[in-house]
Structures are given as structure tokens and as C-alpha cells.
């Protein structure tokens, strides 16, 4: 009701058409149950296509994701990858912690992933409970949309 999703729809409409940007977002029906695996799958599908066969083993899936992120950076056209999570205030502790692992993926000094979390003010409180994650999000947290 605050207009968060509507604002994002406009941003996505603009950036989704750009050749240098890849927007990935989980499509879980129940946002309260988004897991780190959902996020990894959303990234892999967004980077490699919906027909991609995703590895079943967590280690293999992590390597598949890292390779996919590197492939869009080291190709002829360097692309920015954005993981967008709407209603991120529903994310649990393990999911928020996993964001740090995704965010730390880089080539040289260049981070391969930007993360946009949109949620209610309680998201800021959740992020502050995890110094390793909250530090990433604090600078961009807003009280209102």
C-alpha cells in the first residue's frame, strides 16, 4: 500500500530494457518462505535463462552461480547484475545472511552483484541484527519509500 512495488515496476521497466543490466528476482509464491536456495535459483535463471538445468547439490549450485556471475562480467559486454527482493522484510535470518555471500562474489576489485531490498521499516531492524549483512544495507536503508 505504500507504493514500493509500483516504484520498482517503473525502475525495472527502464533498466530491464538496457543491454548492460540483468535484473533477477525470486518468483516464490509465498514470500515468507524465500530461502537462500530460492535466491540462488533466481540468479541462475536470470543469468542463464529459464531453461537452465540447475545443479541439485548445494556446492555445485554455488559454483554454477559463481560461474554465471563471472560470465556476464568477463564477456565482451560487462553487465551489471541486480538481485531484487520485494517485501524483503519477510526474509528469514539465513536468507539475509546468504546475501553477504552473494554480494562478496567479485572479479578483482569489482563486485559482480548489486542487491536491492525493498521492504517495510522492520527490514532495517532485521538487517541491523546481522552486522555482517546490515553493514552492506545500512547506507541505502530508507525509512520511507
The first five atom37 places (N, CA, C, CB, O) and aatype in JSON, in Angstrom:
{
  "aatype": [20, 20, 20, 20, 20, 20, 20, 20, 20, 20, 20, 20, 20, 20, 20, 20, 20, 20, 20, 20, 20, 20, 20, 20, 20, 20, 20, 20, 20, 20, 20, 20, 20, 20, 20, 20, 20, 20, 20, 20, 20, 20, 20, 20, 20, 20, 20, 20, 20, 20, 20, 20, 20, 20, 20, 20, 20, 20, 20, 20, 20, 20, 20, 20, 20, 20, 20, 20, 20, 20, 20, 20, 20, 20, 20, 20, 20, 20, 20, 20, 20, 20, 20, 20, 20, 20, 20, 20, 20, 20, 20, 20, 20, 20, 20, 20, 20, 20, 20, 20, 20, 20, 20, 20, 20, 20, 20, 20, 20, 20, 20, 20, 20, 20, 20, 20, 20, 20, 20, 20, 20, 20, 20, 20, 20, 20, 20, 20, 20, 20, 20, 20, 20, 20, 20, 20, 20, 20, 20, 20, 20, 20, 20, 20, 20],
  "atom_mask": [
    [1, 1, 1, 1, 1],
    [1, 1, 1, 1, 1],
    [1, 1, 1, 1, 1],
    [1, 1, 1, 1, 1],
    [1, 1, 1, 1, 1],
    [1, 1, 1, 1, 1],
    [1, 1, 1, 1, 1],
    [1, 1, 1, 1, 1],
    [1, 1, 1, 1, 1],
    [1, 1, 1, 1, 1],
    [1, 1, 1, 1, 1],
    [1, 1, 1, 1, 1],
    [1, 1, 1, 1, 1],
    [1, 1, 1, 1, 1],
    [1, 1, 1, 1, 1],
    [1, 1, 1, 1, 1],
    [1, 1, 1, 1, 1],
    [1, 1, 1, 1, 1],
    [1, 1, 1, 1, 1],
    [1, 1, 1, 1, 1],
    [1, 1, 1, 1, 1],
    [1, 1, 1, 1, 1],
    [1, 1, 1, 1, 1],
    [1, 1, 1, 1, 1],
    [1, 1, 1, 1, 1],
    [1, 1, 1, 1, 1],
    [1, 1, 1, 1, 1],
    [1, 1, 1, 1, 1],
    [1, 1, 1, 1, 1],
    [1, 1, 1, 1, 1],
    [1, 1, 1, 1, 1],
    [1, 1, 1, 1, 1],
    [1, 1, 1, 1, 1],
    [1, 1, 1, 1, 1],
    [1, 1, 1, 1, 1],
    [1, 1, 1, 1, 1],
    [1, 1, 1, 1, 1],
    [1, 1, 1, 1, 1],
    [1, 1, 1, 1, 1],
    [1, 1, 1, 1, 1],
    [1, 1, 1, 1, 1],
    [1, 1, 1, 1, 1],
    [1, 1, 1, 1, 1],
    [1, 1, 1, 1, 1],
    [1, 1, 1, 1, 1],
    [1, 1, 1, 1, 1],
    [1, 1, 1, 1, 1],
    [1, 1, 1, 1, 1],
    [1, 1, 1, 1, 1],
    [1, 1, 1, 1, 1],
    [1, 1, 1, 1, 1],
    [1, 1, 1, 1, 1],
    [1, 1, 1, 1, 1],
    [1, 1, 1, 1, 1],
    [1, 1, 1, 1, 1],
    [1, 1, 1, 1, 1],
    [1, 1, 1, 1, 1],
    [1, 1, 1, 1, 1],
    [1, 1, 1, 1, 1],
    [1, 1, 1, 1, 1],
    [1, 1, 1, 1, 1],
    [1, 1, 1, 1, 1],
    [1, 1, 1, 1, 1],
    [1, 1, 1, 1, 1],
    [1, 1, 1, 1, 1],
    [1, 1, 1, 1, 1],
    [1, 1, 1, 1, 1],
    [1, 1, 1, 1, 1],
    [1, 1, 1, 1, 1],
    [1, 1, 1, 1, 1],
    [1, 1, 1, 1, 1],
    [1, 1, 1, 1, 1],
    [1, 1, 1, 1, 1],
    [1, 1, 1, 1, 1],
    [1, 1, 1, 1, 1],
    [1, 1, 1, 1, 1],
    [1, 1, 1, 1, 1],
    [1, 1, 1, 1, 1],
    [1, 1, 1, 1, 1],
    [1, 1, 1, 1, 1],
    [1, 1, 1, 1, 1],
    [1, 1, 1, 1, 1],
    [1, 1, 1, 1, 1],
    [1, 1, 1, 1, 1],
    [1, 1, 1, 1, 1],
    [1, 1, 1, 1, 1],
    [1, 1, 1, 1, 1],
    [1, 1, 1, 1, 1],
    [1, 1, 1, 1, 1],
    [1, 1, 1, 1, 1],
    [1, 1, 1, 1, 1],
    [1, 1, 1, 1, 1],
    [1, 1, 1, 1, 1],
    [1, 1, 1, 1, 1],
    [1, 1, 1, 1, 1],
    [1, 1, 1, 1, 1],
    [1, 1, 1, 1, 1],
    [1, 1, 1, 1, 1],
    [1, 1, 1, 1, 1],
    [1, 1, 1, 1, 1],
    [1, 1, 1, 1, 1],
    [1, 1, 1, 1, 1],
    [1, 1, 1, 1, 1],
    [1, 1, 1, 1, 1],
    [1, 1, 1, 1, 1],
    [1, 1, 1, 1, 1],
    [1, 1, 1, 1, 1],
    [1, 1, 1, 1, 1],
    [1, 1, 1, 1, 1],
    [1, 1, 1, 1, 1],
    [1, 1, 1, 1, 1],
    [1, 1, 1, 1, 1],
    [1, 1, 1, 1, 1],
    [1, 1, 1, 1, 1],
    [1, 1, 1, 1, 1],
    [1, 1, 1, 1, 1],
    [1, 1, 1, 1, 1],
    [1, 1, 1, 1, 1],
    [1, 1, 1, 1, 1],
    [1, 1, 1, 1, 1],
    [1, 1, 1, 1, 1],
    [1, 1, 1, 1, 1],
    [1, 1, 1, 1, 1],
    [1, 1, 1, 1, 1],
    [1, 1, 1, 1, 1],
    [1, 1, 1, 1, 1],
    [1, 1, 1, 1, 1],
    [1, 1, 1, 1, 1],
    [1, 1, 1, 1, 1],
    [1, 1, 1, 1, 1],
    [1, 1, 1, 1, 1],
    [1, 1, 1, 1, 1],
    [1, 1, 1, 1, 1],
    [1, 1, 1, 1, 1],
    [1, 1, 1, 1, 1],
    [1, 1, 1, 1, 1],
    [1, 1, 1, 1, 1],
    [1, 1, 1, 1, 1],
    [1, 1, 1, 1, 1],
    [1, 1, 1, 1, 1],
    [1, 1, 1, 1, 1],
    [1, 1, 1, 1, 1],
    [1, 1, 1, 1, 1],
    [1, 1, 1, 1, 1],
    [1, 1, 1, 1, 1]
  ],
  "atom_positions": [
    [[0.8, -1.2, 0.0], [0.0, 0.0, 0.0], [0.84, 1.27, 0.0], [-0.9, 0.0, 1.17], [0.3, 2.35, -0.21]],
    [[2.15, 1.15, 0.23], [3.0, 2.35, 0.28], [3.53, 2.73, -1.09], [4.16, 2.13, 1.24], [4.09, 3.81, -1.26]],
    [[3.38, 1.86, -2.08], [3.84, 2.16, -3.43], [5.22, 1.63, -3.77], [3.84, 3.62, -3.63], [5.79, 1.98, -4.8]],
    [[5.76, 0.77, -2.9], [7.11, 0.23, -3.14], [7.2, -0.53, -4.46], [7.52, -0.69, -1.98], [8.11, -0.29, -5.26]],
    [[6.28, -1.41, -4.68], [6.3, -2.24, -5.88], [6.05, -1.4, -7.13], [5.27, -3.36, -5.78], [6.65, -1.64, -8.17]],
    [[5.18, -0.42, -7.02], [4.89, 0.45, -8.16], [6.13, 1.23, -8.58], [3.75, 1.42, -7.83], [6.41, 1.36, -9.77]],
    [[6.86, 1.74, -7.61], [8.1, 2.47, -7.93], [9.08, 1.52, -8.6], [8.72, 3.08, -6.64], [9.7, 1.87, -9.6]],
    [[9.23, 0.31, -8.04], [10.16, -0.65, -8.63], [9.75, -1.01, -10.06], [10.25, -1.92, -7.77], [10.61, -1.14, -10.93]],
    [[8.45, -1.16, -10.31], [7.98, -1.5, -11.65], [8.48, -0.49, -12.67], [6.45, -1.58, -11.69], [8.88, -0.86, -13.78]],
    [[8.47, 0.79, -12.32], [8.98, 1.84, -13.21], [10.47, 1.71, -13.43], [8.66, 3.21, -12.65], [10.96, 1.86, -14.55]],
    [[11.21, 1.44, -12.35], [12.67, 1.27, -12.47], [12.98, 0.05, -13.32], [13.32, 1.13, -11.06], [13.84, 0.1, -14.2]],
    [[12.28, -1.04, -13.06], [12.51, -2.27, -13.82], [12.17, -2.08, -15.3], [11.69, -3.42, -13.24], [12.86, -2.61, -16.17]],
    [[11.11, -1.33, -15.58], [10.74, -1.09, -16.97], [11.86, -0.37, -17.71], [9.43, -0.27, -17.05], [12.13, -0.66, -18.88]],
    [[12.51, 0.57, -17.04], [13.59, 1.31, -17.67], [14.87, 0.48, -17.78], [13.87, 2.59, -16.89], [15.45, 0.36, -18.86]],
    [[15.31, -0.09, -16.65], [16.57, -0.82, -16.64], [16.47, -2.2, -17.27], [17.07, -0.95, -15.24], [17.47, -2.73, -17.75]],
    [[15.29, -2.78, -17.26], [15.11, -4.09, -17.86], [15.33, -4.1, -19.37], [13.73, -4.59, -17.56], [15.59, -5.15, -19.95]],
    [[15.23, -2.95, -19.99], [15.43, -2.84, -21.43], [16.89, -2.59, -21.8], [14.59, -1.72, -21.99], [17.26, -2.7, -22.97]],
    [[17.7, -2.27, -20.82], [19.11, -1.96, -21.09], [19.91, -3.24, -21.34], [19.72, -1.17, -19.93], [19.68, -4.26, -20.7]],
    [[20.83, -3.15, -22.26], [21.67, -4.3, -22.6], [22.74, -4.57, -21.55], [22.34, -4.07, -23.95], [23.26, -5.68, -21.46]],
    [[23.06, -3.56, -20.73], [24.15, -3.71, -19.76], [23.66, -4.09, -18.36], [24.93, -2.43, -19.68], [24.45, -4.09, -17.42]],
    [[22.37, -4.42, -18.22], [21.82, -4.74, -16.9], [20.98, -6.01, -16.97], [20.96, -3.57, -16.39], [20.19, -6.2, -17.89]],
    [[21.18, -6.87, -15.98], [20.37, -8.08, -15.84], [19.69, -8.0, -14.48], [21.24, -9.4, -15.98], [20.35, -7.9, -13.45]],
    [[18.36, -8.04, -14.48], [17.61, -7.98, -13.23], [17.1, -9.38, -12.92], [16.43, -6.95, -13.32], [16.44, -10.01, -13.74]],
    [[17.41, -9.85, -11.72], [16.98, -11.17, -11.27], [16.12, -10.99, -10.03], [18.21, -12.1, -10.98], [16.46, -10.22, -9.13]],
    [[15.02, -11.71, -9.98], [14.2, -11.65, -8.76], [13.51, -12.98, -8.54], [13.16, -10.51, -8.86], [13.08, -13.66, -9.48]],
    [[13.4, -13.35, -7.27], [12.72, -14.63, -6.97], [11.24, -14.52, -7.28], [12.93, -15.03, -5.48], [10.63, -13.46, -7.14]],
    [[10.67, -15.62, -7.7], [9.26, -15.65, -8.04], [8.5, -16.6, -7.1], [9.06, -16.07, -9.51], [7.53, -17.24, -7.51]],
    [[8.93, -16.69, -5.88], [8.29, -17.56, -4.9], [6.88, -17.03, -4.6], [9.13, -17.67, -3.6], [6.7, -15.84, -4.37]],
    [[5.91, -17.92, -4.58], [4.53, -17.52, -4.31], [4.38, -17.04, -2.87], [3.58, -18.68, -4.59], [3.66, -16.08, -2.61]],
    [[5.06, -17.7, -1.95], [4.98, -17.33, -0.54], [6.28, -16.64, -0.14], [4.71, -18.58, 0.35], [7.28, -17.3, 0.12]],
    [[6.27, -15.33, -0.09], [7.49, -14.56, 0.17], [8.04, -14.81, 1.57], [7.22, -13.08, -0.01], [9.22, -14.55, 1.83]],
    [[7.22, -15.31, 2.48], [7.69, -15.6, 3.83], [8.57, -16.84, 3.85], [6.5, -15.79, 4.77], [9.24, -17.11, 4.85]],
    [[8.59, -17.59, 2.78], [9.37, -18.83, 2.73], [10.53, -18.75, 1.75], [8.47, -19.98, 2.36], [11.04, -19.79, 1.33]],
    [[10.95, -17.56, 1.37], [12.09, -17.43, 0.46], [13.34, -17.9, 1.2], [12.26, -15.96, -0.05], [13.63, -17.43, 2.3]],
    [[14.07, -18.81, 0.58], [15.27, -19.38, 1.17], [16.49, -18.94, 0.36], [15.18, -20.92, 1.22], [16.34, -18.39, -0.74]],
    [[17.69, -19.18, 0.89], [18.89, -18.91, 0.08], [18.86, -19.66, -1.25], [20.14, -19.29, 0.87], [19.34, -19.15, -2.26]],
    [[18.3, -20.86, -1.25], [18.21, -21.62, -2.5], [17.32, -20.92, -3.51], [17.67, -23.03, -2.22], [17.64, -20.9, -4.7]],
    [[16.2, -20.33, -3.06], [15.35, -19.57, -3.97], [16.14, -18.45, -4.64], [14.13, -18.99, -3.22], [16.03, -18.22, -5.85]],
    [[16.94, -17.76, -3.84], [17.71, -16.63, -4.38], [18.76, -17.11, -5.38], [18.39, -15.85, -3.25], [18.94, -16.51, -6.44]],
    [[19.44, -18.2, -5.04], [20.44, -18.75, -5.97], [19.78, -19.16, -7.28], [21.17, -19.96, -5.33], [20.31, -18.88, -8.36]],
    [[18.65, -19.8, -7.18], [17.93, -20.23, -8.38], [17.47, -19.02, -9.2], [16.73, -21.1, -8.0], [17.57, -19.03, -10.43]],
    [[16.96, -17.99, -8.53], [16.52, -16.78, -9.24], [17.68, -16.15, -10.0], [15.93, -15.75, -8.25], [17.51, -15.71, -11.14]],
    [[18.85, -16.12, -9.38], [20.03, -15.57, -10.04], [20.45, -16.43, -11.23], [21.17, -15.44, -9.05], [20.74, -15.91, -12.31]],
    [[20.5, -17.73, -11.04], [20.92, -18.62, -12.12], [19.95, -18.54, -13.3], [21.03, -20.08, -11.61], [20.37, -18.43, -14.45]],
    [[18.65, -18.6, -13.01], [17.67, -18.49, -14.09], [17.78, -17.13, -14.79], [16.24, -18.7, -13.55], [17.71, -17.05, -16.01]],
    [[17.95, -16.07, -14.01], [18.06, -14.73, -14.6], [19.29, -14.57, -15.47], [18.09, -13.7, -13.51], [19.25, -13.86, -16.48]],
    [[20.38, -15.22, -15.1], [21.63, -15.09, -15.84], [21.75, -16.06, -17.01], [22.79, -15.3, -14.92], [22.27, -15.71, -18.07]],
    [[21.27, -17.28, -16.81], [21.47, -18.32, -17.82], [20.21, -18.69, -18.59], [22.02, -19.54, -17.16], [20.29, -19.43, -19.58]],
    [[19.06, -18.2, -18.16], [17.81, -18.49, -18.85], [16.94, -19.48, -18.1], [18.1, -19.02, -20.22], [17.43, -20.3, -17.32]],
    [[15.66, -19.38, -18.35], [14.67, -20.2, -17.65], [14.8, -21.7, -17.94], [13.28, -19.74, -18.03], [14.33, -22.52, -17.15]],
    [[15.43, -22.05, -19.04], [15.56, -23.47, -19.42], [16.8, -24.12, -18.81], [15.62, -23.61, -20.92], [17.05, -25.3, -19.04]],
    [[17.56, -23.37, -18.04], [18.8, -23.87, -17.48], [18.53, -25.0, -16.49], [19.56, -22.76, -16.8], [17.59, -24.95, -15.7]],
    [[19.36, -26.01, -16.55], [19.31, -27.1, -15.58], [20.17, -26.7, -14.39], [19.8, -28.47, -16.22], [21.39, -26.54, -14.51]],
    [[19.53, -26.53, -13.25], [20.24, -26.09, -12.05], [20.74, -27.3, -11.28], [19.32, -25.21, -11.16], [20.01, -28.28, -11.1]],
    [[21.97, -27.23, -10.84], [22.6, -28.33, -10.1], [21.83, -28.59, -8.8], [24.09, -28.01, -9.79], [21.38, -27.65, -8.14]],
    [[21.68, -29.86, -8.44], [20.94, -30.24, -7.24], [21.78, -30.07, -5.97], [20.47, -31.68, -7.35], [21.25, -29.68, -4.93]],
    [[23.06, -30.36, -6.07], [23.96, -30.27, -4.93], [24.26, -28.81, -4.61], [25.27, -31.05, -5.2], [24.54, -28.03, -5.53]],
    [[24.21, -28.42, -3.34], [24.42, -27.02, -2.95], [25.79, -26.49, -3.38], [24.26, -26.88, -1.45], [25.9, -25.35, -3.84]],
    [[26.83, -27.3, -3.23], [28.18, -26.87, -3.63], [28.24, -26.65, -5.14], [29.24, -27.91, -3.21], [28.77, -25.64, -5.61]],
    [[27.69, -27.58, -5.9], [27.69, -27.46, -7.36], [26.85, -26.26, -7.8], [27.15, -28.74, -8.0], [27.22, -25.55, -8.74]],
    [[25.73, -26.04, -7.13], [24.87, -24.9, -7.45], [25.59, -23.59, -7.18], [23.56, -24.96, -6.64], [25.48, -22.64, -7.95]],
    [[26.33, -23.53, -6.08], [27.11, -22.34, -5.75], [28.16, -22.05, -6.8], [27.77, -22.48, -4.39], [28.37, -20.91, -7.19]],
    [[28.83, -23.1, -7.26], [29.83, -22.95, -8.33], [29.18, -22.54, -9.64], [30.62, -24.27, -8.52], [29.74, -21.74, -10.4]],
    [[28.0, -23.09, -9.91], [27.27, -22.73, -11.13], [26.91, -21.24, -11.09], [26.0, -23.6, -11.28], [27.04, -20.54, -12.09]],
    [[26.45, -20.78, -9.95], [26.09, -19.37, -9.8], [27.32, -18.47, -9.96], [25.43, -19.12, -8.44], [27.26, -17.46, -10.67]],
    [[28.41, -18.82, -9.31], [29.64, -18.02, -9.41], [30.1, -17.94, -10.86], [30.76, -18.61, -8.52], [30.51, -16.87, -11.33]],
    [[30.05, -19.05, -11.57], [30.46, -19.06, -12.98], [29.52, -18.19, -13.82], [30.48, -20.52, -13.53], [29.97, -17.49, -14.73]],
    [[28.23, -18.24, -13.53], [27.26, -17.44, -14.27], [27.5, -15.95, -14.04], [25.83, -17.81, -13.87], [27.44, -15.15, -14.98]],
    [[27.77, -15.57, -12.79], [28.06, -14.16, -12.49], [29.33, -13.7, -13.2], [28.2, -13.95, -10.98], [29.37, -12.6, -13.76]],
    [[30.34, -14.53, -13.18], [31.6, -14.16, -13.84], [31.43, -14.07, -15.36], [32.7, -15.19, -13.51], [32.07, -13.23, -16.01]],
    [[30.58, -14.92, -15.92], [30.43, -14.94, -17.38], [29.84, -13.63, -17.91], [29.54, -16.1, -17.8], [30.19, -13.21, -19.01]],
    [[28.95, -12.99, -17.16], [28.38, -11.73, -17.65], [29.33, -10.56, -17.43], [27.04, -11.45, -16.97], [29.16, -9.5, -18.04]],
    [[30.32, -10.75, -16.57], [31.3, -9.68, -16.33], [32.49, -9.79, -17.27], [31.78, -9.72, -14.88], [33.01, -8.78, -17.73]],
    [[32.91, -11.0, -17.56], [34.11, -11.19, -18.35], [33.84, -11.3, -19.84], [34.85, -12.41, -17.88], [34.77, -11.42, -20.64]],
    [[32.58, -11.27, -20.23], [32.25, -11.33, -21.65], [32.62, -10.02, -22.34], [30.77, -11.63, -21.84], [33.2, -9.12, -21.74]],
    [[32.28, -9.94, -23.61], [32.62, -8.74, -24.38], [31.85, -7.53, -23.85], [32.31, -8.95, -25.87], [32.34, -6.4, -23.91]],
    [[30.65, -7.76, -23.34], [29.86, -6.69, -22.74], [29.75, -6.96, -21.24], [28.44, -6.58, -23.4], [29.11, -7.93, -20.84]],
    [[30.34, -6.13, -20.44], [30.24, -6.3, -19.0], [28.84, -5.85, -18.56], [31.35, -5.49, -18.25], [28.43, -4.72, -18.81]],
    [[28.13, -6.75, -17.89], [26.78, -6.44, -17.47], [26.71, -6.3, -15.95], [25.8, -7.52, -17.94], [27.43, -6.97, -15.22]],
    [[25.84, -5.43, -15.51], [25.56, -5.29, -14.09], [24.41, -6.23, -13.76], [25.21, -3.81, -13.71], [23.39, -6.25, -14.44]],
    [[24.58, -7.02, -12.7], [23.54, -7.95, -12.27], [22.93, -7.41, -10.99], [24.12, -9.4, -12.06], [23.64, -7.06, -10.05]],
    [[21.61, -7.35, -10.98], [20.87, -6.83, -9.83], [19.95, -7.92, -9.31], [20.06, -5.54, -10.21], [19.13, -8.46, -10.06]],
    [[20.09, -8.25, -8.04], [19.15, -9.15, -7.36], [18.16, -8.26, -6.64], [19.88, -10.15, -6.37], [18.52, -7.5, -5.75]],
    [[16.91, -8.36, -7.03], [15.85, -7.53, -6.45], [14.93, -8.41, -5.62], [15.05, -6.79, -7.55], [14.42, -9.42, -6.1]],
    [[14.72, -8.02, -4.37], [13.82, -8.77, -3.5], [12.77, -7.81, -2.96], [14.6, -9.47, -2.33], [13.06, -6.94, -2.13]],
    [[11.55, -7.98, -3.43], [10.42, -7.18, -2.96], [9.89, -7.82, -1.67], [9.28, -7.08, -4.05], [9.97, -9.03, -1.5]],
    [[9.37, -7.02, -0.79], [8.88, -7.49, 0.51], [9.97, -8.26, 1.26], [7.64, -8.39, 0.33], [9.71, -9.31, 1.85]],
    [[11.18, -7.72, 1.22], [12.33, -8.37, 1.83], [12.21, -8.47, 3.35], [13.6, -7.62, 1.48], [12.95, -9.23, 3.98]],
    [[11.29, -7.73, 3.93], [11.09, -7.83, 5.38], [10.61, -9.22, 5.78], [10.09, -6.77, 5.86], [10.68, -9.58, 6.96]],
    [[10.11, -9.99, 4.83], [9.69, -11.36, 5.13], [10.86, -12.34, 5.18], [8.69, -11.82, 4.1], [10.7, -13.45, 5.69]],
    [[12.01, -11.96, 4.66], [13.16, -12.88, 4.61], [13.62, -13.26, 6.01], [14.31, -12.24, 3.83], [13.67, -12.43, 6.92]],
    [[13.96, -14.51, 6.16], [14.46, -15.01, 7.43], [15.96, -14.76, 7.59], [14.17, -16.49, 7.57], [16.62, -14.26, 6.68]],
    [[16.46, -15.13, 8.75], [17.86, -14.88, 9.09], [18.83, -15.54, 8.12], [18.14, -15.37, 10.49], [19.79, -14.91, 7.67]],
    [[18.6, -16.8, 7.79], [19.55, -17.5, 6.91], [19.56, -16.88, 5.51], [19.2, -19.0, 6.82], [20.6, -16.83, 4.86]],
    [[18.42, -16.42, 5.05], [18.34, -15.79, 3.73], [19.08, -14.46, 3.72], [16.86, -15.59, 3.32], [19.82, -14.16, 2.78]],
    [[18.9, -13.67, 4.76], [19.6, -12.37, 4.84], [21.1, -12.59, 4.96], [19.08, -11.55, 6.04], [21.88, -11.85, 4.35]],
    [[21.52, -13.58, 5.72], [22.95, -13.87, 5.85], [23.56, -14.3, 4.51], [23.17, -14.97, 6.89], [24.69, -13.95, 4.2]],
    [[22.79, -15.06, 3.73], [23.28, -15.54, 2.44], [23.55, -14.39, 1.48], [22.27, -16.5, 1.83], [24.39, -14.52, 0.59]],
    [[22.87, -13.29, 1.64], [23.09, -12.14, 0.76], [24.54, -11.69, 0.79], [22.18, -10.98, 1.17], [25.09, -11.27, -0.23]],
    [[25.17, -11.79, 1.95], [26.58, -11.41, 2.06], [27.44, -12.29, 1.16], [27.05, -11.51, 3.52], [28.35, -11.78, 0.5]],
    [[27.17, -13.58, 1.13], [27.94, -14.5, 0.29], [27.76, -14.13, -1.18], [27.5, -15.95, 0.53], [28.74, -14.09, -1.93]],
    [[26.54, -13.86, -1.59], [26.3, -13.46, -2.97], [27.03, -12.16, -3.29], [24.79, -13.3, -3.24], [27.67, -12.03, -4.33]],
    [[26.92, -11.21, -2.38], [27.5, -9.87, -2.59], [29.02, -9.91, -2.68], [27.08, -8.94, -1.46], [29.62, -9.09, -3.37]],
    [[29.65, -10.84, -2.0], [31.11, -10.92, -1.97], [31.72, -11.47, -3.25], [31.55, -11.76, -0.82], [32.94, -11.43, -3.42]],
    [[30.9, -11.98, -4.14], [31.42, -12.52, -5.41], [31.95, -11.36, -6.25], [30.3, -13.3, -6.21], [31.24, -10.39, -6.51]],
    [[33.23, -11.46, -6.65], [33.8, -10.38, -7.44], [34.92, -10.87, -8.35], [34.33, -9.29, -6.54], [35.45, -11.97, -8.18]],
    [[35.26, -10.03, -9.3], [36.4, -10.25, -10.17], [37.33, -9.08, -9.89], [35.99, -10.33, -11.71], [36.99, -7.92, -10.11]],
    [[38.53, -9.42, -9.38], [39.43, -8.35, -8.95], [38.78, -7.55, -7.84], [39.81, -7.42, -10.13], [38.38, -8.11, -6.82]],
    [[38.66, -6.28, -8.04], [38.01, -5.45, -7.02], [36.56, -5.12, -7.37], [38.78, -4.17, -6.83], [35.91, -4.37, -6.64]],
    [[36.06, -5.67, -8.46], [34.72, -5.35, -8.94], [33.69, -6.36, -8.44], [34.7, -5.31, -10.46], [33.8, -7.55, -8.72]],
    [[32.72, -5.88, -7.72], [31.62, -6.72, -7.25], [30.75, -7.08, -8.46], [30.78, -6.0, -6.14], [30.53, -6.25, -9.34]],
    [[30.27, -8.3, -8.48], [29.51, -8.79, -9.62], [28.01, -8.66, -9.44], [29.86, -10.2, -9.88], [27.24, -8.94, -10.36]],
    [[27.59, -8.25, -8.26], [26.16, -8.26, -7.96], [25.79, -7.05, -7.12], [25.77, -9.54, -7.24], [26.46, -6.72, -6.14]],
    [[24.71, -6.41, -7.51], [24.08, -5.38, -6.68], [22.82, -6.02, -6.1], [23.74, -4.06, -7.51], [22.15, -6.81, -6.76]],
    [[22.5, -5.67, -4.87], [21.33, -6.25, -4.22], [20.41, -5.11, -3.81], [21.73, -7.13, -2.98], [20.83, -4.17, -3.13]],
    [[19.15, -5.2, -4.23], [18.15, -4.21, -3.87], [17.1, -4.91, -3.01], [17.5, -3.55, -5.14], [16.42, -5.83, -3.47]],
    [[16.99, -4.46, -1.78], [15.99, -5.0, -0.86], [14.93, -3.92, -0.64], [16.64, -5.45, 0.5], [15.25, -2.79, -0.25]],
    [[13.69, -4.27, -0.9], [12.59, -3.33, -0.69], [11.67, -3.96, 0.34], [11.83, -3.01, -2.04], [11.24, -5.1, 0.19]],
    [[11.38, -3.21, 1.38], [10.52, -3.75, 2.41], [10.03, -2.67, 3.35], [11.25, -4.81, 3.18], [10.33, -1.49, 3.19]],
    [[9.28, -3.12, 4.32], [8.76, -2.22, 5.35], [9.88, -1.84, 6.31], [7.59, -2.89, 6.11], [10.94, -2.47, 6.3]],
    [[9.67, -0.82, 7.14], [10.72, -0.37, 8.06], [11.32, -1.46, 8.94], [10.18, 0.7, 8.94], [12.46, -1.33, 9.38]],
    [[10.58, -2.53, 9.2], [11.15, -3.59, 10.04], [12.32, -4.3, 9.36], [10.06, -4.6, 10.41], [13.08, -5.01, 10.01]],
    [[12.46, -4.13, 8.05], [13.61, -4.69, 7.34], [14.9, -4.07, 7.87], [13.49, -4.45, 5.81], [15.89, -4.78, 8.05]],
    [[14.89, -2.79, 8.12], [16.08, -2.11, 8.66], [16.47, -2.73, 10.0], [15.82, -0.58, 8.81], [17.65, -2.93, 10.28]],
    [[15.49, -3.02, 10.82], [15.76, -3.65, 12.12], [16.35, -5.04, 11.93], [14.47, -3.72, 12.97], [17.29, -5.42, 12.63]],
    [[15.8, -5.8, 11.01], [16.31, -7.14, 10.75], [17.75, -7.09, 10.28], [15.44, -7.86, 9.7], [18.58, -7.89, 10.72]],
    [[18.06, -6.18, 9.38], [19.42, -6.06, 8.86], [20.4, -5.66, 9.95], [19.47, -5.05, 7.72], [21.54, -6.11, 9.95]],
    [[19.96, -4.82, 10.87], [20.87, -4.37, 11.93], [21.21, -5.5, 12.9], [20.25, -3.2, 12.69], [22.19, -5.4, 13.64]],
    [[20.42, -6.56, 12.91], [20.7, -7.71, 13.77], [21.88, -8.54, 13.27], [19.46, -8.59, 13.88], [22.43, -9.36, 14.0]],
    [[22.26, -8.32, 12.02], [23.36, -9.05, 11.41], [24.42, -8.05, 10.97], [22.87, -9.91, 10.21], [24.34, -7.52, 9.86]],
    [[25.4, -7.79, 11.81], [26.42, -6.8, 11.45], [27.05, -7.08, 10.09], [27.49, -6.75, 12.5], [27.36, -6.16, 9.34]],
    [[27.24, -8.38, 9.77], [27.88, -8.72, 8.5], [26.98, -8.43, 7.3], [28.27, -10.18, 8.5], [27.48, -8.27, 6.19]],
    [[25.68, -8.35, 7.51], [24.75, -8.04, 6.43], [24.27, -6.6, 6.54], [23.55, -9.0, 6.45], [24.21, -5.88, 5.54]],
    [[23.94, -6.19, 7.73], [23.43, -4.83, 7.95], [24.38, -3.76, 7.48], [23.13, -4.62, 9.4], [23.95, -2.71, 7.02]],
    [[25.69, -4.03, 7.59], [26.7, -3.08, 7.14], [26.55, -2.8, 5.65], [28.11, -3.61, 7.43], [26.74, -1.67, 5.2]],
    [[26.21, -3.83, 4.89], [26.01, -3.67, 3.45], [24.79, -2.8, 3.2], [25.85, -5.03, 2.76], [24.83, -1.9, 2.35]],
    [[23.71, -3.06, 3.93], [22.45, -2.4, 3.64], [22.22, -1.08, 4.34], [21.37, -3.29, 3.97], [21.36, -0.31, 3.91]],
    [[22.95, -0.79, 5.39], [22.68, 0.4, 6.17], [22.7, 1.69, 5.38], [23.65, 0.49, 7.27], [21.84, 2.55, 5.56]],
    [[23.67, 1.83, 4.52], [23.81, 3.08, 3.79], [22.62, 3.34, 2.88], [25.09, 3.06, 2.97], [22.32, 4.5, 2.58]],
    [[21.95, 2.3, 2.44], [20.87, 2.51, 1.5], [19.49, 2.3, 2.11], [21.04, 1.6, 0.33], [18.49, 2.43, 1.41]],
    [[19.42, 1.99, 3.4], [18.12, 1.8, 4.04], [17.4, 3.14, 4.15], [18.28, 1.15, 5.44], [18.01, 4.16, 4.48]],
    [[16.14, 3.13, 3.87], [15.32, 4.33, 3.97], [14.13, 4.0, 4.86], [14.85, 4.84, 2.56], [13.61, 2.88, 4.85]],
    [[13.71, 4.99, 5.63], [12.54, 4.79, 6.49], [11.26, 4.74, 5.67], [12.44, 5.91, 7.54], [10.32, 4.01, 6.01]],
    [[11.22, 5.51, 4.6], [10.03, 5.56, 3.76], [10.42, 5.38, 2.31], [9.27, 6.89, 3.96], [11.57, 5.56, 1.92]],
    [[9.43, 5.02, 1.54], [9.67, 4.87, 0.1], [9.46, 6.22, -0.56], [8.73, 3.8, -0.52], [9.61, 6.33, -1.78]]
  ]
}
